[in-house]
Amino acid sequence: MDNYAWQCDKYLPECMNYVFSNRLFSDVTILVGSTADREEVHAHKLVLMARSPVFHACFKGPLAVKEQLVITDIEKGIFEEFLRWDRYNVCQSLGPWWLDGFLYTDSITLSMENVTSILYCSRKYCVDKLTLKCEDFMENKIDAENVFGIMEEAHNFGLTNLRDKCVKFLVQNTKESLLSESFTYICRQCVRTVLTMDSLSISEEMLFEHTLRWAEAECKRRNIPNTDRNKRHVLGDNVTLIRFPAMSSSYFQQKVASGEFLGADEVIDVFLHNFSKDDGESRVSTFFEVSSRSYQPVLRFRKTLRERQSTDDKNDIAFESSIPAILHGLCVYTPKEDSEIQVVSIEVFDHRKSSIASVNNHFFEHSERKIHDVFLPQAIRLVPNKRYTISTRNSFSVKSFYGSRGKQTVQFGKGVISFYNAALTETSDSEDDWNWYRANTTVDKGQIAGLLLS
């Protein structure tokens, strides 16, 4: 008998690979592929049923397939890769662990070319461990060119964590990402995801221009004329998420009001809001959100220093805004060394000392900028002349940058942001207080470099 005792020098994944590649003990033949290119794949019911509840239902129970199992929505190459792709015989020189294919060997090599198809297989056959592998792979590959493609896949497959990672990336990389061609190919629901974001590093005017670019592409896909009314039609109720009152008056008048994209009552509503701003008031719009989602850093230190030993003690700072503002997040100092990371947790308290926002275990590393932006899950509307407190706690004791010669007030738009020493205890309002003296962060020094406001 050829290859007698082939099992002796192999680990389990190698044995499974050998069995599959040589069709040993195969007890099921599956037809895979479209009608024109359908091919046979020989497999083992025990393995398939042990790894997938869907395959279990196909072979056992009241829903079992009576005839030969046919899979028309997956190509043979992808299906074999999903089971156990035969690279072993071709690439034996790379060593016995050059094994791919998840159901048989619990291992798979993912790439941007195959991950979507493999993800489809894992979702169809309820192989959750493989779904997590695909999700982790795509999360680590997110960049400005593919973030919208990955967001679309996250939407299609219901991967909310992956979608949230894409949203987080977009907050700080909005301009570069919207310039990518992939933005014009996403579905209307994903456009809605972008337009519902409270924090974006782009002006409302530019966001509107890119939204129109998507609408033009959608008109072309639907083979309808590229008119203002048709662009509004394909966007649907996403139009109400565009913040026209946050645009400059001149841009709105020249680029929006002069066309047919908005109705007359909507145009009048935005004009009335703009007039109220000119009069020093802020009229609420009937149709649109009026606050800007384009944030800017408000930094409070005149000097950045090195070599501070950060601890897990809390860092607290209190502040007030003299005008209505939106808090998107805060700026913290990064570790000094390239190889070091920090994990920070953040809590925001209102003037009644009630917690109104939090961020748990946010990872970041050294940056040439020396400052890292941390965004809140949802932006917070700040009430003028009400005191808010930000509290952070670092998980690791690492040498980091820190600020000194802090400013008590910083100009912000037509108003002022004022900073105060946070009350670490009920009686720590005085500069002579020992708790204030030993605090890691005060008005004059500390780890919290500034705020992200609009």
C-alpha positions, 0 to 999 in steps of 0.5 A, spaced: 500 500 500 502 506 498 504 511 503 503 506 508 503 509 515 503 516 513 500 518 519 506 517 524 510 523 523 504 528 522 500 533 527 492 533 526 492 539 521 497 535 517 493 529 517 486 532 515 490 536 510 492 529 507 486 526 508 482 531 504 487 532 499 488 525 497 480 524 498 481 518 503 474 516 506 470 521 503 463 520 503 460 526 500 461 529 493 458 537 493 457 540 486 460 547 487 459 553 482 455 556 477 451 552 472 456 553 467 462 552 471 460 547 476 465 542 479 465 536 484 468 537 491 470 531 495 469 532 503 467 528 509 460 529 513 463 528 520 468 534 519 463 539 515 457 537 521 462 538 526 464 545 524 458 548 521 450 547 524 448 549 517 452 543 514 449 539 520 442 541 518 444 539 510 446 532 512 441 530 518 434 531 521 428 533 517 431 539 513 437 534 510 438 534 503 435 528 499 439 528 493 446 531 492 448 537 495 449 543 490 452 550 492 451 555 486 453 562 490 460 560 491 466 558 486 470 552 487 476 555 489 473 559 494 469 553 497 476 549 497 479 555 501 474 555 506 475 547 507 482 546 506 486 549 500 491 544 497 497 548 497 501 543 501 503 539 495 505 545 491 509 549 497 511 543 500 518 546 501 515 551 505 515 546 511 509 542 513 505 548 517 504 551 510 496 549 510 490 553 509 483 552 509 479 553 516 474 547 517 479 542 516 486 545 519 483 551 523 488 555 519 487 560 513 491 565 509 486 571 508 488 577 503 484 583 501 482 579 494 479 573 498 477 576 505 470 578 502 468 571 499 471 567 505 467 572 510 461 570 505 462 563 507 463 563 514 456 567 515 452 563 510 455 556 514 455 560 521 462 559 522 463 564 527 470 563 529 472 564 522 468 571 521 472 574 527 478 572 523 475 576 517 473 581 521 480 582 525 483 582 518 479 587 515 480 592 521 487 592 521 487 593 513 483 600 514 486 606 510 483 612 506 483 608 500 478 602 502 475 604 509 468 605 505 469 598 501 470 595 508 464 599 511 460 597 506 462 589 507 461 591 515 454 593 513 452 587 508 454 582 513 452 586 520 458 587 523 457 592 527 464 592 531 467 593 524 463 598 522 464 602 528 472 601 527 471 605 520 467 610 523 472 611 528 477 612 522 473 617 518 473 622 524 480 623 523 481 621 516 475 624 513 478 628 507 483 623 504 477 618 505 472 621 501 477 623 496 477 615 494 473 612 489 470 607 493 466 612 497 461 613 490 460 605 490 457 605 497 450 604 499 445 609 501 445 606 508 452 607 509 452 614 506 447 615 512 452 613 517 457 618 514 452 624 515 449 622 522 457 623 524 457 628 529 465 629 528 468 630 522 475 633 520 472 636 514 467 642 513 460 642 511 461 645 504 466 639 502 462 634 505 456 636 501 460 636 495 462 629 496 455 627 498 453 630 491 459 626 488 455 620 490 449 622 488 451 623 481 454 616 481 448 613 483 444 617 478 448 614 473 447 607 476 440 608 475 440 611 468 437 617 470 439 625 468 444 628 473 439 633 475 438 637 482 432 634 483 434 627 481 440 627 486 435 629 492 431 623 490 437 618 490 439 621 497 432 620 500 431 622 507 439 623 508 438 630 505 435 632 512 442 630 515 446 635 511 447 641 516 446 647 511 445 652 517 453 650 518 455 652 511 458 659 510 452 664 508 456 665 501 457 658 499 449 656 501 447 662 497 451 661 491 451 653 491 445 651 494 440 656 494 441 658 487 439 651 485 433 646 485 436 641 491 432 644 496 425 646 496 423 654 497 421 653 505 428 649 506 432 655 503 428 660 507 429 656 513 436 656 512 436 664 511 432 665 517 438 662 521 443 665 518 440 672 519 439 670 526 446 669 527 448 675 524 444 679 529 448 675 535 442 670 536 441 662 534 435 661 531 433 653 531 432 650 524 426 647 523 429 642 518 436 641 519 441 641 525 445 647 526 451 645 529 458 644 526 461 637 526 468 640 523 472 640 530 478 644 532 483 643 537 483 648 543 490 647 546 492 650 553 499 650 554 505 654 551 510 649 552 511 641 551 516 638 555 519 631 556 520 625 561 514 626 565 513 619 569 505 618 568 502 614 573 495 611 573 493 617 578 487 621 575 488 627 571 482 632 572 481 639 569 475 643 569 473 648 564 467 653 561 465 656 555 462 663 554 459 661 548 454 655 545 459 650 543 460 642 541 465 638 545 467 632 540 473 630 545 480 632 548 487 632 546 492 628 551 500 627 551 503 621 548 508 616 550 515 619 549 518 612 546 516 609 539 515 602 542 511 604 548 503 605 548 498 608 553 491 606 555 487 611 557 479 611 560 476 618 560 469 621 563 466 627 562 462 630 568 457 636 567 456 642 572 452 637 577 457 632 577 453 627 573 457 623 568 455 625 561 460 621 557 465 616 557 471 612 553 474 606 556 480 603 555 482 607 549 489 605 546 494 610 543 502 610 542 507 615 541 506 620 535 511 625 532 505 630 534 506 629 541 498 629 542 493 624 541 486 626 539 481 622 543 473 622 541 467 621 545 462 616 543 457 622 541 459 629 541 456 634 547 453 640 547 456 645 552 451 650 555 455 657 556 458 659 563 457 652 566 463 648 568 464 641 566 470 637 568 474 631 564 477 626 568 482 621 565 486 615 568 492 612 564 493 604 565 501 604 564 506 608 567 510 610 562 514 616 560 510 621 556 510 628 554 506 633 558 505 641 558 507 647 562 505 654 562 498 653 562 493 658 559 487 660 564 483 662 558 484 661 550 480 664 545 475 660 541 471 663 535 467 669 538 468 666 545 473 664 551 474 657 554 476 658 561 480 652 565 480 651 572 483 646 577 478 640 578 476 639 585 479 632 587 476 633 594 470 636 596 475 642 599 480 642 594 479 649 591 485 652 594 492 652 590 494 651 597 491 645 598 495 639 598 491 635 593 491 640 588 499 641 589 500 633 588 495 633 582 498 630 575 494 636 571 492 643 573 491 649 569 499 650 569 501 643 568 499 636 566 497 631 561 490 633 558 493 638 553 486 641 550 479 640 547 476 638 541 471 643 540 466 646 534 
